C-alpha cells in the first residue's frame, strides 16, 4: 500500500467515526465535514508533492547514469556522451619482429654481418575520438623502429572534419592515402613489410607522420584523395632524401571498385605524387629489403642534384571469397638542376594470397584498400583453429639510370617472399616470411652483385 493510500484511508476512517458520534449537533456537522474535506485535500497535495520530488530524483539519477556510455569493443576502452557528440577511444598495436639472415660472401664483404635481431617494429599507443560529431581527432605515438626501438615520436596528430557525408578533411601529421599497399593498415598488410615500390612512392611526399592538409572521399564504388604535404614530424622512414619541413609536395589517389561489398571485386586505381621543392636541391632513393630487423639499405642512389620529382602509376587488385591478388607499378622521374642529368627509375610487385580456412577478404571503400582477416572460428573459442593464410610476392625495383654518375647508381633489386599467417582471433596474428633477395649493379660497394636469404617472424597484437 502506498503512502498516499494509507493517508487517505486513515482520514476516511476518522471522518466516518466522527460522523457516527451522536454527541455532535446537526448544525455543526456540515462545518466539520467541510473542515475534514479541506484537510484531506491538503494531505493529497502533500502526497502529490512527495511523489513529484521522488520522481524528479529518480529521473536525475537515471540521466546522470547515462551521461557517459562506456565500452570495450575488441578490447578498446571507449567513452561516449549520451547525446553522441563526444567520443574518446584508446587503442594500440605492437609488432614484435625476429629475423635471421643468411648472406652470400659478397653481401658480407659489402655490409658486414647483418643483425639477426629481435625488436619492436611498431609499438603504437594513443587515442582518437569525435568533437561535436562533425570533428574528429587522432593522437598516436610510436615507440618502435627499424632495427632498434626509440623514444616515442609522433605517429599521428591530426584534426579531421567529417560533416560532409563520405568526405574526411584533415590537417596535421597524418598518413596520406597514397598507393594501395600503403593505404592498407600495417595491422592488415599481407606480408611483414610493404613492397619496395610502395615505399619509394611514399618516401617522396607521404608516409607516417607527414605534415599535410587535404582530404579523401568516397561513394559506393569510387574513391578519391588529394593532399598538400611538407616534411615528416619523425625520422624519414621512406626512400628519398632528408626529413625537412621546407618540402613542398602535392599528391593524389583515385580508385574504382566494381563490387566492394560482396561477390567478385575488381579494383582499379592510380596514385601520383609531385615534389616541387626538394631540400638542398637534392633527392635520394633507397629502401630496406622488405624486412627491417636490420636497418641496412641494399639499394641506394646516394643524394644527387635535382630540381623536382614526379612519381605515378597504376594499382590493380582482385578478390573473391578467400582469394586475393594485387599489383602496383610506379615510375619515378627526376628533373635535374641546370647542367645536371635527369633520371628515371621504376618499381613494381605482384602478390597473391589464399585463406585456407575459407574466410572471405573484406574490402573497404572508405580507404579503397583491404581490411584484415577476421577468423570465423577463433582459436580455443568453441574449439576453433583461427584463420590460416598463405601468400607469395615478387617485387622488383630498378634504381639505375644511364644518365646518372656511376657513384649514384642505386642497383636493381629482386625479392621473392613467401608467407604463412595465422590469425587466432581478431586481436592477435603471427606472420612467418621467407625472403630471397638479389641485388645487381649497385654502386659504392665492394661487390656490385650480392644477395641473401632471410626468415622472419612477427608477433602482432592490437586493441
Buried (B, 14 or more C-beta within 10 A) or exposed (E): EEEBEEBBEEBEEEBEEBEEEEEEEEEEEEEEEEEBEEEBEEBBEEBEEEEEEEEEEEEEEEEEEEEEEEEEEEBBBBBBBEEEEBBBBBBBBBBBBBBBBEBBEBBBEBBEEBBBBEBBBBBBBBBBBBBEBEBBBBBBBBBBBBBEBBEBBBBBBBBBBBEEEBBBBBBBBBBBBBBBBBBBBBBBBBBBBBBBBBBBBBBBBBBBBBBBBBBBBBEEEBBBBBBBBBBBBBBBBBBBBBBBEEBBBBBBBBBBBEBBEEEEBBBBBEBBBBBEEBBEBBBBBBBBBBBBBBBBBBBBBBBBBBBBBBBBBBBBBBBBBBBBBBBBBBBBBBBBBEEBBEBBBBBBBBBBBBBBBEBBBBBBBEBBBBBBBEBEBBBEEEEBBBBBBBBBBBBBBBBBBEEBEEEBBBBBBBBBBBBBBBBBBBBBBBBBBBBBBBBBBBBBBEBBBBBBBBBBBBBBBBB
